[in-house]
Amino acid sequence: MTLTSKFKKDISILRAAANQEIFLDIKHPKLYKKLVRYYQKEINLTGEDPDADYSAIMGCISEDLQGVEV
């Protein structure tokens, strides 16, 4: 399942987070936790450095949202 199909109703929020307009972990913590579970098999999230984990997730979101119309 792709990011855009799984989180279809949250695309505008994800785009704002990818564009650094909002901090997803602060504004939408439940959505952020769902994204962590979604990406944990694709990328190495250690939990030791929350900033690095957040950056990795935002990078994946940015990559997955390229070419997606809002």
C-alpha positions as CSV (number, residue, x, y, z in Angstrom):
1,M,0.0,0.0,0.0
2,T,1.4,3.4,-1.0
3,L,1.6,6.4,1.3
4,T,-0.9,8.3,-0.8
5,S,-3.5,5.5,-0.7
6,K,-3.0,4.7,3.0
7,F,-3.1,8.4,4.2
8,K,-5.3,9.8,1.5
9,K,-7.2,12.2,3.8
10,D,-4.0,13.5,5.3
11,I,-2.1,14.4,2.1
12,S,-2.4,18.2,2.7
13,I,-1.0,17.8,6.3
14,L,1.8,15.6,5.0
15,R,2.7,18.1,2.3
16,A,2.8,20.9,4.9
17,A,5.1,18.8,7.1
18,A,7.3,17.9,4.1
19,N,7.5,21.6,3.3
20,Q,8.5,22.4,6.9
21,E,5.4,24.5,7.4
22,I,4.4,22.4,10.5
23,F,6.0,19.9,12.8
24,L,4.1,16.7,12.3
25,D,5.2,15.2,15.6
26,I,3.9,18.3,17.5
27,K,0.8,19.2,15.5
28,H,-0.5,15.7,14.7
29,P,1.2,13.2,17.0
30,K,-1.2,10.4,16.3
31,L,-0.6,10.7,12.6
32,Y,3.2,10.8,13.2
33,K,3.0,7.6,15.2
34,K,1.1,5.9,12.3
35,L,3.8,7.1,9.9
36,V,6.6,5.8,12.1
37,R,4.9,2.3,12.0
38,Y,4.4,2.7,8.2
39,Y,8.1,3.5,7.5
40,Q,9.8,1.4,10.2
41,K,10.4,-1.5,7.9
42,E,11.8,0.7,5.1
43,I,14.2,2.8,7.1
44,N,16.2,2.3,10.3
45,L,14.5,4.2,13.1
46,T,16.6,3.7,16.2
47,G,14.5,5.8,18.6
48,E,17.8,7.0,20.1
49,D,17.8,10.3,18.2
50,P,14.3,11.6,17.6
51,D,15.5,14.4,15.4
52,A,17.3,12.0,13.1
53,D,14.2,9.7,13.0
54,Y,12.0,12.7,12.2
55,S,14.3,13.9,9.4
56,A,14.4,10.4,7.9
57,I,10.6,10.1,7.9
58,M,10.2,13.6,6.4
59,G,12.6,12.7,3.7
60,C,10.5,9.6,2.9
61,I,7.3,11.6,2.9
62,S,8.8,14.2,0.6
63,E,10.0,11.5,-1.8
64,D,6.7,9.7,-1.8
65,L,4.7,12.9,-2.4
66,Q,6.6,14.0,-5.4
67,G,4.4,14.2,-8.4
68,V,1.2,13.8,-6.3
69,E,-1.5,16.4,-6.9
70,V,-3.4,17.8,-4.0
